[in-house]
Amino acid sequence: MKKLLTIMLISFALGAFSQSPEAMKKIEAAKIALITERLELTPQQAEKFWPIYREFGKQRQEIRQDFDKARRNFDPNKASEEENKKMLDMANQVKERQLKLERVYSDRILKVISTRQLNNLRKAENDFKEMLLRRIRAEQMKRQKQRRNDGRLNDRRN
């Protein structure tokens, strides 16, 4: 029953690909369902785990956003050698910050769940990303095919 519920949630959430807040909430709910199932969290573990995990997610997102802001207006083909070096250094600093963050939160999370569950968490996160990417690609292919078919119909009408 649990697996069926998770599959239904993921299918439902992955069907919503716009960046709307509702779609993002559905995707997040599907991710939570998958992680909860894969980790087999007890109610006591879940109560302590989810606040730490959400805090970790926010910190991870802030690091990514900081780097994305710096990269947004950066063009390596137009940048000087010094500017390119600065960007490479910044990318390495971001990786170091991410690793440090991972270590800090792994230690905190291990006070709540087992090492087996932590390994399953990493696998569940990766599996979820892969499912999401596959679904996005499938939707893109479907739209492209639909556009081609629409174009053929318009050509035949003219």
N, C-alpha and C positions, 0 to 999 in steps of 0.2 A: 504494500500500500504506500509506504514511504517513497519508494523508487518511482512509482507511478505519479505521485504528487509532484516530486521533483522534476520528472520529465515534462509533466504538464506545465509547471511553472516556467521552466526554461524555454519550452516551445512558445509559450504565450509571451514571455518577456522578449525573446529574440525576434519575435515577429514585429516588434515596435522599434523601428530603426531611426526614427527622427530624433533629434536632440531635445525633444520636449521634456519638461520635468517629469511628466507622467511616465514616459517611456523609460527614462533613466531610473525612476523608482521601480518599475517593473523589472528592469535588468538587475538592479541591486537586490531585489527580493529573490530573484532566481539564483543569484550568486550566493546569497545567504542560505537558501534552501539546500543548494548543492554542498556548500561547505559544512553545514550542520549535519547533513546525511553522511558525508564522507568521513567526518571526524567522529561521528557517533557521540556527540556532546551530550552529557547528562544535563539536566536542568541547572544543577549547581555550577557546572563548568560553563555553560552558556551564559549564565548571569554574570560571571566574571570575565569570560573571554571576549564577548562582543564589544564592551566598552574599550578594552585595550586594542582590539583589532580595528575598530573605527578610528581611534586616535592615531594608530599606526598608518591607516589609509590616508588620513588627512595630512599627516606629516610627509608621507610619500608624495602626495599630490602637490603639496607646496614646493617641494624640491623640484619636481618636474616643471611646474609653472614658472619658477624662477629661471630655469634654464631655457624654457620655451620663449620667455620674454626676451632674453638675450639673443636667441637665435632668430627671432622673428624678422629682424631687419638686417640680418647678416648674410652677405653673399660672398662666399669664399673666392669667387672669380674676380670680384672687385676689391676685395680686402687686401691690405698690405701683408707682407710676410709677418710683421709684428702682430697685426690684428688676427691673422690666422693662428698664430702661436697662442695668443691670449684665449681664443675660442677653444683650442685643443686643451689648454690648461684648465679652463673652466669646465669642460666636459669631464676631465679626469677628477676634478674636485667634486663634481656632482656624483660621480660613481663612488668616490670615497665617502661622501655624505650618505649616500644610499646604503652602502655596506655598513657604515657605523650605525645607522638607524635600524637596519635589519638585525644587527647584533643586539642592540639595546632591547628591541621589542621581542626578539626571540627569547632572551633571558626572562623578560617579564611574562611572556606567554607560557614559558615552560614551568612557571610557578602555578599555572592553572591546568594545563593539559600535558599529556605525555609526549615523549620524543616521537613516538609512532604517530600520534595525532598531528604533531607539528610537521612531520614529513608528509603526511596526508594532506595537510593544509596547502603546502606548496604545490603538490601535485594537483589538488582540486582547483587552485587558482589558475594554474597553467592549462588544465583541461577546459576550464570555463572560458578562458581567453581563446583557445583554439576553436571551441564550439561557436563562440560569438563571431570570430573571424570567418569561419566556414559559412555561417549563416549570412553574414554580410556579403561575402563573395557570391553566394548563391542568389541573393536578392539582386545584386548588381547585374549578374548574368541574366537573370529573369527580366529585369528592366531593359537591358540592352536588346535582348531578343524581342521583347514587346515593341520597342522603338523601331527595330528593323522591320518587323511584321507590319507595324503601322505605316511605315514608309512605303512598303510594297503595296499595301492597300491604296494609299494615296496615288502611287504611280499608276496603278491599274485603273483608277477612277478618271485620271486625266487623259 
